[in-house]
Amino acid sequence: MAIKCGKCNPTISRYEAYIACTRSCHSNYHLTCVGLDDESLDKLQQDGKLSSWSCSFCEISKTSMPLGAAYQSAILFSQNVNLPVAEFMRLIEDVIKTHTKPLADQIGELTTEIQILSKENSQLRTEVIKLQKNLQPRDLLGKGLSQDEINAKTSYPHTLVKNSQSTIIIKPKDKNQSMSKTKADIITSVNPLASSLNIGKVKNLKDGGVLLGCDNIGKLKEIAKDKLSNDYDIQATKPLRPKIRISGFSENIQEDNLLTYLKNQNEFIFDESSECKLLKIYPTKKNVKIFQALIELDLSSYKKALSIGHCLIGLDPCSIFCALEAPRCFNCNGYNHSSKSCKSKISCPRCGEEHRVKDCNANKLCCVNCVNLKSKTNQEDINTEHAAWDNNCYVYQYTVDKLKHDVFGIGI
């Protein structure tokens, strides 16, 4: 039987030296086909390694299990088609390279595109951050205030916005119940995700209670009462409503009749859906016989009242003012933060110097807020000759207007 070379396939003549693989393929090879010569063959025989010699393909099967298994299959198939294992393996490699090259090129192109898009996305992110940091109001005050004063999400307006949302309080009847137990019962019974309630506000209360706020507070209250009313007290809270101050009516107007006069005589402001609540009646500072009222009302009526600015109560024409006030810091006299959290230097609300108001001996009033604004904007027409607590202060008026815009959506 003719012996064929496992690499080059031609028959090995009886006069040619050859070497046999002792491993899986058991193929015979020309010495030159496996990089050997007569001396190398003699040395292998002298060293006793000829009986354990293996070809390069069998060495692969020895060191790599996946390749070894594939090689075993290739040996069996090559024997059936009468093709040397080495030649068969080369054919497989050529087929793999031919079919995988286009795929590898596509992967390379996609990788390049991803890198480009990632770089562009990073640049866009940087630009957005720069725009957010550099965004300034276009009005006079916006140009004069510092970056922190303009863009800071201060606690006071942020709290007002939160309080203007509808909320519900869920309190356990057992005062000793833990907060975690209350939240676990709410999640199990109400199931916010399945109910699509979009809960956007959660606040822990004492005695194991929880305050929740969402877009559909009526649905949340209905589900909570249906599932939790046996073990919990459920109560909807009233959202923050704007307030107005009406000034100029006489003492003859009784408290019980004030809202009746207000609604019936001012139909251009109030209608059947208007909601009004009288908070208090008190005399004005200039004339104790002229009275003013603090009234809480719905947002629509609030906007109408401020846009018109006057109303009639009985036979008295009255003026309407916004009752929203901006809290002033008692340390630096700035707005929308408290003295506890203030990190600025102390300033006197009377003269603007660095001392307490009780230590002030100045005869001339000077508003520190208007002084700062004037120096930042170089506007000489800004009046600074008033105290920081003056309600006619330009900075105070702007701050109140900005609060109205941020909380109730009324333009500055």
C-alpha positions as CSV (number, residue, x, y, z in Angstrom):
1,M,0.0,0.0,0.0
2,A,1.3,3.4,-1.0
3,I,2.2,5.8,1.8
4,K,1.2,9.4,1.2
5,C,2.6,12.5,2.9
6,G,0.1,14.1,5.3
7,K,1.2,17.6,4.3
8,C,2.0,17.6,0.6
9,N,-0.1,14.5,-0.3
10,P,2.3,12.9,-2.9
11,T,3.3,9.3,-2.3
12,I,6.4,8.6,-0.3
13,S,8.7,6.2,-2.2
14,R,10.4,3.3,-0.6
15,Y,13.7,5.0,-1.0
16,E,12.7,8.2,0.9
17,A,13.1,8.7,4.6
18,Y,10.0,9.8,6.4
19,I,8.7,10.2,9.9
20,A,5.3,9.1,11.4
21,C,3.2,11.0,13.8
22,T,2.5,9.0,16.9
23,R,-0.5,11.0,18.0
24,S,-4.1,11.5,16.7
25,C,-3.5,11.8,12.9
26,H,-1.0,8.9,12.6
27,S,0.1,10.5,9.3
28,N,3.4,10.1,7.6
29,Y,5.5,13.1,6.5
30,H,8.4,13.8,4.3
31,L,11.3,15.0,6.4
32,T,11.5,18.2,4.5
33,C,7.7,18.8,4.9
34,V,8.1,18.9,8.7
35,G,11.5,20.8,8.7
36,L,13.7,17.8,9.5
37,D,16.6,16.1,7.8
38,D,18.5,12.8,8.1
39,E,20.7,14.0,11.0
40,S,17.6,15.3,12.9
41,L,15.9,11.9,12.4
42,D,19.0,10.1,13.7
43,K,19.2,12.3,16.7
44,L,15.5,11.8,17.5
45,Q,16.1,8.0,17.3
46,Q,19.2,8.2,19.5
47,D,17.4,10.3,22.1
48,G,14.5,7.9,22.2
49,K,12.1,10.7,21.1
50,L,11.1,9.2,17.7
51,S,8.4,7.0,19.3
52,S,6.7,10.1,20.8
53,W,7.2,12.5,17.9
54,S,4.0,14.4,16.8
55,C,3.2,16.8,14.0
56,S,2.4,20.5,14.5
57,F,-1.3,19.9,14.1
58,C,-1.4,17.2,16.8
59,E,0.6,19.6,19.0
60,I,-2.3,22.1,18.6
61,S,-4.8,19.5,19.7
62,K,-2.7,18.7,22.7
63,T,-2.5,22.4,24.0
64,S,-5.9,23.7,23.0
65,M,-9.1,21.7,23.8
66,P,-11.5,23.5,21.4
67,L,-9.0,23.4,18.5
68,G,-8.2,19.9,19.4
69,A,-11.8,18.8,19.1
70,A,-12.1,20.6,15.8
71,Y,-9.0,19.0,14.6
72,Q,-10.2,15.5,15.5
73,S,-13.3,16.2,13.4
74,A,-11.2,17.5,10.5
75,I,-9.0,14.3,10.6
76,L,-12.1,12.1,10.3
77,F,-13.5,14.1,7.5
78,S,-10.2,14.3,5.6
79,Q,-9.8,10.6,5.8
80,N,-13.2,10.2,4.1
81,V,-12.4,12.5,1.3
82,N,-8.9,11.1,0.9
83,L,-7.3,14.5,1.5
84,P,-4.2,15.2,3.8
85,V,-5.1,16.7,7.1
86,A,-2.8,19.7,6.6
87,E,-4.2,20.5,3.2
88,F,-7.7,20.2,4.5
89,M,-7.0,22.5,7.5
90,R,-5.5,25.1,5.0
91,L,-8.7,25.0,3.0
92,I,-10.8,25.6,6.1
93,E,-8.6,28.5,7.1
94,D,-8.9,30.0,3.6
95,V,-12.7,29.7,3.7
96,I,-12.9,31.3,7.2
97,K,-10.7,34.2,6.1
98,T,-12.7,34.8,2.9
99,H,-16.0,34.9,4.8
100,T,-15.0,36.7,7.9
101,K,-12.9,39.5,6.3
102,P,-16.0,41.5,5.2
103,L,-17.5,41.1,8.6
104,A,-14.3,42.2,10.3
105,D,-14.3,45.3,8.0
106,Q,-17.9,46.2,8.9
107,I,-17.0,45.8,12.6
108,G,-14.1,48.1,12.2
109,E,-16.2,50.7,10.4
110,L,-18.9,50.5,13.2
111,T,-16.2,50.8,15.8
112,T,-14.9,54.0,14.2
113,E,-18.4,55.5,13.9
114,I,-19.1,54.7,17.6
115,Q,-15.9,56.4,18.6
116,I,-16.8,59.5,16.5
117,L,-20.4,59.6,18.0
118,S,-19.0,59.2,21.5
119,K,-16.6,62.1,21.0
120,E,-19.4,64.3,19.6
121,N,-21.7,63.4,22.5
122,S,-19.0,64.3,24.9
123,Q,-18.5,67.7,23.2
124,L,-22.3,68.3,23.2
125,R,-22.4,67.5,26.9
126,T,-19.6,70.0,27.6
127,E,-21.4,72.7,25.6
128,V,-24.7,72.1,27.5
129,I,-22.9,72.4,30.8
130,K,-21.3,75.6,29.7
131,L,-24.6,77.1,28.5
132,Q,-26.3,76.1,31.8
133,K,-23.5,77.8,33.8
134,N,-23.3,80.9,31.6
135,L,-27.1,81.4,31.3
136,Q,-28.0,84.9,32.7
137,P,-31.3,86.7,32.9
138,R,-31.5,89.6,30.4
139,D,-32.9,92.1,32.7
140,L,-31.0,94.7,34.8
141,L,-31.0,92.7,38.0
142,G,-30.0,89.5,36.4
143,K,-26.9,91.1,35.0
144,G,-26.0,92.5,38.4
145,L,-26.5,89.4,40.6
146,S,-23.8,86.8,41.0
147,Q,-23.9,83.4,39.5
148,D,-24.9,81.8,42.8
149,E,-27.7,84.3,43.4
150,I,-29.1,83.8,39.9
151,N,-28.9,80.0,39.5
152,A,-29.0,78.7,43.1
153,K,-32.0,76.6,43.8
154,T,-32.7,78.3,47.1
155,S,-34.6,76.5,49.8
156,Y,-37.4,79.0,50.1
157,P,-38.8,79.1,46.5
158,H,-38.0,75.4,46.0
159,T,-40.1,74.6,49.1
160,L,-42.9,76.8,47.9
161,V,-43.0,75.0,44.6
162,K,-43.1,71.7,46.4
163,N,-45.9,72.9,48.7
164,S,-47.9,74.0,45.7
165,Q,-48.3,70.4,44.7
166,S,-51.2,68.2,45.9
167,T,-50.2,65.7,48.6
168,I,-51.7,63.1,50.9
169,I,-50.8,62.0,54.4
170,I,-50.9,58.3,55.4
171,K,-50.5,57.8,59.1
172,P,-50.8,54.4,61.0
173,K,-53.3,54.2,63.7
174,D,-50.7,52.4,65.8
175,K,-48.4,55.3,66.9
176,N,-45.6,52.8,67.7
177,Q,-45.4,51.5,64.1
178,S,-42.2,52.0,62.3
179,M,-41.7,54.0,59.1
180,S,-40.4,51.0,57.2
181,K,-43.6,49.1,58.0
182,T,-45.8,51.9,56.7
183,K,-43.8,52.2,53.4
184,A,-43.9,48.4,53.0
185,D,-47.7,48.4,53.3
186,I,-48.0,51.3,50.9
187,I,-45.9,49.5,48.2
188,T,-47.7,46.2,48.7
189,S,-51.3,47.6,48.8
190,V,-51.1,50.7,46.6
191,N,-48.5,49.4,44.2
192,P,-47.4,52.8,42.7
193,L,-45.8,51.2,39.6
194,A,-48.9,49.2,38.6
195,S,-51.2,52.1,39.4
196,S,-49.3,54.5,37.2
197,L,-49.6,57.2,39.9
198,N,-46.2,58.8,39.2
199,I,-45.4,59.6,42.8
200,G,-42.9,62.4,42.7
201,K,-42.7,63.5,46.4
202,V,-42.1,61.5,49.5
203,K,-41.6,62.9,53.0
204,N,-41.2,61.0,56.3
205,L,-43.4,62.2,59.1
206,K,-43.4,61.4,62.8
207,D,-45.3,58.4,64.3
208,G,-44.6,56.3,61.2
209,G,-46.5,58.6,58.8
210,V,-45.6,59.3,55.2
211,L,-46.5,62.3,53.0
212,L,-46.9,61.4,49.3
213,G,-47.4,63.7,46.3
214,C,-48.3,62.8,42.7
215,D,-50.1,64.1,39.6
216,N,-53.3,62.4,40.3
217,I,-53.9,62.9,44.0
218,G,-57.6,61.9,43.8
219,K,-56.8,58.5,42.5
220,L,-54.0,58.0,45.1
221,K,-56.4,58.9,47.9
222,E,-59.1,56.6,46.5
223,I,-56.7,53.6,46.3
224,A,-55.2,54.3,49.7
225,K,-58.6,54.5,51.4
226,D,-59.7,51.3,49.7
227,K,-56.6,49.3,50.7
228,L,-55.3,50.9,53.9
229,S,-58.2,52.6,55.6
230,N,-58.5,49.8,58.3
231,D,-55.1,50.4,59.7
232,Y,-54.3,53.9,58.6
233,D,-55.7,57.5,58.7
234,I,-55.6,59.0,55.3
235,Q,-55.9,62.7,54.7
236,A,-55.4,64.9,51.7
237,T,-53.5,68.2,52.3
238,K,-54.3,71.4,50.7
239,P,-51.8,72.8,48.2
240,L,-50.2,76.1,48.7
241,R,-52.4,78.9,47.3
242,P,-51.5,82.5,46.5
243,K,-52.5,85.3,48.8
244,I,-53.6,88.9,48.1
245,R,-53.9,91.9,50.4
246,I,-56.9,94.2,49.8
247,S,-56.6,97.6,51.4
248,G,-58.9,100.6,51.7
249,F,-62.3,99.5,53.1
250,S,-64.0,101.1,56.2
251,E,-64.6,99.5,59.5
252,N,-68.3,99.2,58.7
253,I,-67.6,96.1,56.7
254,Q,-68.2,93.1,58.9
255,E,-65.9,90.1,58.6
256,D,-68.7,87.7,57.7
257,N,-69.9,89.9,54.9
258,L,-66.5,90.8,53.4
259,L,-66.3,87.7,51.1
260,T,-69.9,88.2,50.0
261,Y,-69.2,91.8,49.0
262,L,-66.0,90.8,47.3
263,K,-67.5,88.1,45.1
264,N,-70.8,89.8,44.3
265,Q,-69.4,93.2,43.5
266,N,-66.3,92.1,41.5
267,E,-67.6,89.6,38.9
268,F,-64.7,90.6,36.6
269,I,-62.4,88.9,39.1
270,F,-64.4,86.2,40.8
271,D,-66.8,83.7,39.3
272,E,-68.7,80.7,40.6
273,S,-65.6,78.5,40.6
274,S,-63.5,80.9,42.5
275,E,-62.3,79.8,45.9
276,C,-61.6,82.5,48.6
277,K,-60.6,82.2,52.2
278,L,-60.4,85.2,54.5
279,L,-57.3,84.8,56.7
280,K,-57.5,88.0,58.7
281,I,-58.6,91.7,58.8
282,Y,-56.4,94.3,60.4
283,P,-56.0,98.1,60.3
284,T,-53.5,99.9,58.1
285,K,-50.4,101.5,59.7
286,K,-51.2,105.0,58.4
287,N,-54.8,105.1,59.4
288,V,-56.3,102.8,62.0
289,K,-59.8,103.5,60.7
290,I,-58.9,102.1,57.3
291,F,-58.7,98.3,57.1
292,Q,-57.1,95.7,55.0
293,A,-57.7,92.0,54.5
294,L,-55.4,89.0,53.8
295,I,-57.2,86.6,51.5
296,E,-56.2,83.2,50.1
297,L,-57.7,82.4,46.7
298,D,-57.3,80.1,43.7
299,L,-54.6,80.8,41.1
300,S,-56.9,82.0,38.3
301,S,-58.6,84.6,40.5
302,Y,-55.2,85.6,41.9
303,K,-53.9,86.4,38.4
304,K,-57.0,88.4,37.5
305,A,-56.9,90.3,40.8
306,L,-53.2,91.3,40.3
307,S,-53.7,92.2,36.7
308,I,-56.6,94.6,37.5
309,G,-55.2,95.9,40.8
310,H,-58.4,97.2,42.3
311,C,-61.8,96.1,43.5
312,L,-65.0,97.4,45.2
313,I,-66.1,96.4,48.7
314,G,-69.3,98.0,49.7
315,L,-68.9,101.7,48.8
316,D,-65.2,101.6,49.3
317,P,-62.8,101.4,46.3
318,C,-59.9,99.2,47.4
319,S,-56.4,98.4,46.1
320,I,-55.1,94.9,45.6
321,F,-51.6,93.8,46.4
322,C,-49.6,90.6,46.2
323,A,-49.2,89.2,49.7
324,L,-46.3,86.9,48.8
325,E,-43.2,88.0,50.7
326,A,-39.5,87.2,50.1
327,P,-37.7,86.2,53.3
328,R,-34.7,88.3,54.1
329,C,-31.6,87.0,55.8
330,F,-30.9,88.8,59.1
331,N,-27.2,88.3,58.6
332,C,-26.4,89.7,55.2
333,N,-29.9,91.0,54.3
334,G,-30.0,89.0,51.1
335,Y,-33.1,87.0,50.1
336,N,-34.3,83.5,49.9
337,H,-32.1,82.0,52.6
338,S,-31.9,82.1,56.4
339,S,-29.2,83.5,58.6
340,K,-28.5,79.9,59.8
341,S,-27.3,78.9,56.4
342,C,-25.7,82.3,55.4
343,K,-22.0,82.3,54.6
344,S,-21.7,86.0,53.7
345,K,-20.4,88.8,55.9
346,I,-22.8,90.6,58.3
347,S,-24.3,93.8,57.1
348,C,-26.6,96.4,58.7
349,P,-30.1,96.7,57.1
350,R,-30.1,100.5,57.9
351,C,-26.7,101.7,56.6
352,G,-25.2,98.7,54.9
353,E,-22.0,98.6,57.1
354,E,-20.6,95.5,58.7
355,H,-22.3,95.6,62.1
356,R,-25.6,94.6,63.8
357,V,-28.6,96.9,63.4
358,K,-28.7,97.4,67.2
359,D,-25.2,98.9,67.0
360,C,-26.1,101.3,64.1
361,N,-25.8,105.1,64.8
362,A,-26.1,106.2,61.1
363,N,-28.4,109.0,60.3
364,K,-28.7,108.2,56.6
365,L,-30.4,105.1,55.3
366,C,-28.6,102.9,52.7
367,C,-29.8,99.6,51.2
368,V,-26.9,97.1,51.0
369,N,-28.7,95.1,48.3
370,C,-29.2,98.1,46.0
371,V,-25.6,99.3,46.6
372,N,-24.3,95.9,45.5
373,L,-26.6,95.9,42.4
374,K,-25.5,99.5,41.5
375,S,-21.8,98.6,41.7
376,K,-22.2,95.5,39.6
377,T,-24.4,97.1,36.9
378,N,-22.9,100.7,36.9
379,Q,-26.4,102.0,36.8
380,E,-26.4,105.4,38.5
381,D,-30.3,105.7,38.6
382,I,-30.7,103.0,41.2
383,N,-32.0,104.4,44.4
384,T,-30.0,103.3,47.5
385,E,-31.3,105.7,50.1
386,H,-33.7,103.4,52.0
387,A,-33.4,100.5,54.4
388,A,-33.1,96.9,53.3
389,W,-36.5,96.1,54.8
390,D,-38.3,98.7,52.7
391,N,-41.0,97.0,50.5
392,N,-40.4,99.6,47.8
393,C,-36.8,98.5,47.4
394,Y,-36.0,97.6,43.7
395,V,-34.2,94.4,44.7
396,Y,-37.0,93.3,47.0
397,Q,-39.7,94.0,44.3
398,Y,-37.7,92.0,41.8
399,T,-37.2,89.1,44.2
400,V,-40.9,88.9,44.9
401,D,-41.8,89.0,41.2
402,K,-39.3,86.2,40.6
403,L,-40.9,84.1,43.4
404,K,-44.3,84.6,41.8
405,H,-42.9,83.5,38.5
406,D,-41.1,80.4,39.9
407,V,-44.0,79.3,42.2
408,F,-47.2,80.3,40.4
409,G,-46.0,80.8,36.8
410,I,-46.7,84.5,36.6
411,G,-44.3,86.4,34.4
412,I,-41.8,88.9,35.7
